[in-house]
């Protein structure tokens, strides 16, 4: 709601007569009357102001309807263990789109839950295949060994004299598949972003005309393969340049009806907004990586630093660093929204945006005041309620530890993984009850 669209004054366009074959006589008098009316309207608009006409978007904040949609469809999503979520998102978008008006015309959302569900299933299949390939590649390259993982999960023993050295093989074996999976998924992220925006645009209609997006996103994927090594080689300095190129490629593929979007300008202003955040994180990385800087800042001997400054001062310094990093990233993000919004063109119209970091700070502060402390209290109450059957499970296990469990025939290893050492069927049933209580109450509060 901080953006305004600006349209150039209307210019009268000549009206071409229809084919002389149909209708059998050319409606010359009607065409001339229309031409005069349009020319008079254009002259009146230009003489009345002479400036671009503002069209502020409006949001009808119907909290009652949104709450009803959230409660009903969110409850179905919780009860279905998340399978109903595509239909919940579709209904939420439909209501939200219909409450947004631009130039006194509401938006319309035309998507369906079944379409989102098919997309979700396809994404899960792709992610599952990537995860399997990552595990196979890590095992083939010798980067992963099941021995350390099995030993750590079965024995739960770590050498007390050197816990870091004992945990290193386990961490390396677990990190290798994750890193390979990230390397395989990274080229697909631009493609996913392109197709996600294309889906939302093709299901959005305004003034009776649908938006659209040309292409399949493969060109954007290729652009990502070119820019990702450059961003890594520059230690993240060229990140805003890649973001600008990415947005320019996506915007120029967008259209409203037959009218294509345009994207003007260069990435230099965005790069200048990125420099403060990049310098801050580069300085932190240099302090962590270089021993000389650690010695100069006194971070090489943390116990002595804590004794000298005190724990409260150290906590204050850590919070100050986190707040500075958050504000710098928020400042860049606000600049990215502001500059990319101004760069878009649609025919003779363009957009202006005064969105800033303080709008983000104000929003987060408002959310924190209203939801942070009540949320902490509610989570504590949920933990207390879920702890009641867990206490009962401990009592049942102590009374009859030799009784058979619910999954006794499937092996003790799986039994221990699922129930954490509870072996009697009563104890395991109470553990399942605690998990169900925690899931449904947590999902309900998260939904709220």
Secondary structure as GFF3:
##gff-version 3
##sequence-region A 1 448
A	DSSP	beta_strand	3	7	.	.	.	ID=ss1
A	DSSP	alpha_helix	28	48	.	.	.	ID=ss2
A	DSSP	beta_strand	53	56	.	.	.	ID=ss3
A	DSSP	beta_strand	58	59	.	.	.	ID=ss4
A	DSSP	alpha_helix	63	79	.	.	.	ID=ss5
A	DSSP	alpha_helix	85	98	.	.	.	ID=ss6
A	DSSP	beta_strand	100	102	.	.	.	ID=ss7
A	DSSP	beta_strand	105	109	.	.	.	ID=ss8
A	DSSP	alpha_helix	113	140	.	.	.	ID=ss9
A	DSSP	alpha_helix	146	155	.	.	.	ID=ss10
A	DSSP	alpha_helix	163	202	.	.	.	ID=ss11
A	DSSP	beta_strand	204	206	.	.	.	ID=ss12
A	DSSP	beta_strand	209	213	.	.	.	ID=ss13
A	DSSP	alpha_helix	218	233	.	.	.	ID=ss14
A	DSSP	alpha_helix	239	252	.	.	.	ID=ss15
A	DSSP	beta_strand	254	256	.	.	.	ID=ss16
A	DSSP	beta_strand	259	263	.	.	.	ID=ss17
A	DSSP	alpha_helix	268	289	.	.	.	ID=ss18
A	DSSP	alpha_helix	291	297	.	.	.	ID=ss19
A	DSSP	alpha_helix	302	309	.	.	.	ID=ss20
A	DSSP	alpha_helix	311	343	.	.	.	ID=ss21
A	DSSP	beta_strand	344	346	.	.	.	ID=ss22
A	DSSP	beta_strand	349	353	.	.	.	ID=ss23
A	DSSP	alpha_helix	357	367	.	.	.	ID=ss24
A	DSSP	pi_helix	368	372	.	.	.	ID=ss25
A	DSSP	alpha_helix	373	399	.	.	.	ID=ss26
A	DSSP	three_ten_helix	408	410	.	.	.	ID=ss27
A	DSSP	alpha_helix	412	419	.	.	.	ID=ss28
A	DSSP	alpha_helix	425	447	.	.	.	ID=ss29
###
